[in-house]
């Protein structure tokens, strides 16, 4: 079976950069970034009724309740699309990487996922800020309060949602994380 790989993590954990490297090095047939699927959903849902689709995943409806972060509502809206992409890759015998914040462990279900990773965020604020405002998201406008909320969300997800189905990948230099993930994919016996 060709690999079907999910790479999740809160904003600013290196999902896009890492999945681009994996796609190139492992010659994965397709890669999907969930931000693009979310943008497509915006064409079917208006901002007034679905504000979570039009805001960052770490924005919230109740600042005292991390479960009110938009990431959870976004994930519910994206779930069927994500699972449909996984099913199609399996049906067509193609390899696939899906990356995005909305790959919250426990929400996405499929027997066809060969590897499911959650990227840990950097330990320090400044490193995380640099990643959040990096090359793949150069036009983002994010305040320090937003970064704090995003970091709190990351801790909340890692504490409450990481389970045996998902491999937590510690924050490290990109080449070390790439090597670790490649070894896990190849260990599963996937055909590349």
N, C-alpha and C positions, 0 to 999 in steps of 0.2 A: 504494500500500500504506500502510495506517495504521501508525504507528510502534510498534515493540515495543522498549522501552528497558530496559536493565539498568543499575542503579546500585549498585556494590559499594564496599567500603572497610572497613577494620577498625572496631571499635567507636569511636564518638566522632568520626566524620568528617563528620557532618551529612547522612547519607543520607536519613533519614526526613523531616527538615525540608525538604530540597531537593526530594525527590520529591513531597511534598505541594504545594509551590509550583508545580512543573512540571505536576502533574496539573491544578491549578486554571487556570494561565495558558494551557496548551495544550489544555485540555478533553479530557484523556486519559480514555478510557472506564473503565478499571479500574486499580487499584493494589494490589499485593500486597507485604506485608512478610514476609520469610522467617522471622522470629521466630514468626509465627503458624503457618506450616506446620510448623516444628520442634516447636512445642507440640502440634500435632495428631499428629505422629509419636510423641510421648511416650505417647499413649494406646494405641499398638500395641506399644511397646517398653519393657521395664522398666528401671529405673535401674541395677540390678545388672549387667545384661549390656550396657547402652548408656549408660555414664556421660557420654559426650560430649554426648548430647542434653540432659542435665539440668544442664550447666555452661556457663559463659561460653566463648566461642569461643577466648579466649586462655589458658584453662587447658590443662594438658598432662599427659601421662603420664610424660614424662622431661624434667626441667628443663634438661638439657644438650643437648636436641635440639629445635630449633624445629619440625621436621617432625612432632613428636609432639603439637603443639597440637591441641586438639579441633576447631578450625575445619576441618581437613582431613577428619577422620572424619565430622563433621557434613555437610560438603559432599557426600561420597560418598553419604550416606544421603538427602540432599535432591535430588540431581542429577536423578533420574527425575521427581520432582514438578515441579521447576522447568521442565524441558524439556517436560513435558506441558502446563503452563500456557502456555508459549510457542506450542506447536503448536496449542492450542485457540484462542488469540487469532488466530493466522494463519488457521486454518480458518474461524473465524466472522467474520473481517474486522473485528476490534475492536482498538482501540489499548490498550496495556498498559505499565505501569511495574512492574518488579519491583525491589525494593531489599532489600539485606541483606549481611551479612558473608560469606555463603556463595557469593557470585558471584565466586569466585576465577578469574582468567583461566586458560584452558586446561582447566578442568573442565567448564564448561557449553558444549555444542555445539548449534548450530542455525543453519540457513541463514536463518531468519526474523527474527533479531535485526537491527534496523535501526541501533541505537546501543548501544554497550557502554562504560560509563564506570567508572573506578576512582577514587574520591576520595582524594586524598593527605591524610594527617593533618597537624595543626598542627605547626609546628616546635618550639614550646616546650611543656614539660610542663604548666604551669598552664592554658594555653588548652585543651589536650587534656582535662585533668581536668574543667574546667568543662563542656565538651561531653559528656563521658561521664556526668556527673551532671546533665544539663540536664532541661528540662521533659518531654521524651518518655520519659525513663527516671528519673524523680524518686525512685523507691524502690530503685534499685540500691545495693548495698553493695559498694564496690570500694576496695581498699587501694592505697596508692602502689606497692606491689610488683606488683599486678595491672596498673596503668597502665604500669609499666615493661615488663612482659611483653607487653602489647598493643602498645606502641610498637616493641618488638623484632620482634614478629610483622609489623607493618606494613612495617618496613624489609625484612624477609626476603621478604615477598610482592612488594613493589615491585622488589626486586633479582632475584628468581628467576622470577616468573610474568608480569610485565607484558610483553605482546607487541604485535604490530601489529594484532591484532583488537580491542584494548582501548585506549581513550583515557584517559591519565592526566590527571586534572583537578587542577591545583595548588591547594593550600589558599589561600583568599583570602576576602574578604568575601562573604557569601552572595549578594548581588545581582550581584557580578561572576561568580561561578561559575554562577548561574542564567542570566545573559545569554550566557555562553560556551556552555553546554550547549544552550540554546534555538537558538542560531545553528547549532550542529552538527546538531541534529535537522532544522531547516528546510532546511539545505544539502543534506541527503540526499534532499530532494524528497518527504518523507512527506506524506500527505494528513491534515490535521487536522480 
